[in-house]
Amino acid sequence: MNDSRWIEGLSEEDLAFIRRFVLASGSLKEMARIYGISYPTVRLRLDRLIDKIQLLTSDAVESEFERILRIEYAQGKLDLETMKRLLKAHKEGT
């Protein structure tokens, strides 16, 4: 995905998190307080968001289908084995 368009791949929830993160000066401790969750939970959310942005801007991903699968995995919506099976089936079918 074009570098100027990666933001289009983010959800409203992702954008709200980024906005709050910037306004909290990047403090994970402050983010945990704002969201009323633990520090490790905020760290996991940030790590998944970083993975998602990296996938949206990666040239190594071969297809839009693969990009979507990897984003779903990064968001915790797919387990690794399911993602691999779907990706393999897609590649074998093309």
N, C-alpha and C positions, 0 to 999 in steps of 0.2 A: 504494500500500500504506500502510495506517495507520502513523503514526510509531512507535507502540509495538510494531509487528509487523515492522519492517524487518529486524530481526536474524534472523528466521526464514528469510529469503531467503539467508542466508550459509551457506557450507559449513563443515564442521568445520575444514578447512584455513584458511579465512578467519578463523575465530574464534581459532585457534591463533596466526595471524600477528598479529592485533590484540592478543592477550594478551602475546605476546613483545614487540611494539612498545611497549606501555605499560610493561612491566617494564624495557625498555631505555631508558626515559625519552624515547622518540621519536627515539632516535639511529639514523639510517640506517647509520652506520658500524658501530655495535654490531650491528645486525641483519645486516649483511653478514658480520661475524665469526661470529655465531651460526649462520647458515645456510651459511657457507663459500662464499659467492658474492660477486660484485662489487657495488660500490655502485650502479652503473647498473641492475643487475638488481633490486636491492631497490627502487630508486626506481620502476621500471616496475611491479613487483608492487603497491606502494603506490598508484600512480596508477590502476591497474586496479581496485583495491579501492575507492578513492574514487569512481570512475565507477560501479561496481556499487551502492554505497550511495546515490549520487545518483539512479540509476535506480529503485531500490527505493522511494525516498521522493518521487519526482517525480509531480506531478499532471498534467504535460503529456503523459505517455504515455497513449495512447488505449485500449489493451487489454492484457490479460494476455499475449497472444501477442506483442505489440510489446515489452513489458517483458522477456520471456524472450529474444527475439531480441537486444535491445540489451545485455542482461547477457552473453549468449554472445559478442557482439562485444567488449564491454569486457574479457572474460576472454581474448581472443585466440583463441577457438574458431571464430569466423566472420570472414571478411574483409568489408570494407565493402560491396563490390559484391554479395556473396551475401546479406548482411543486407538491403540495399535491394531486391533482387529478390524475396526472400521476403516482405518487408513489403508491397511493391507488389501481389504476387499475393494476399496475404491481404486487403488493402483492396479489391481489385477483386472478390473473391469474396464479400464481405459486403454 
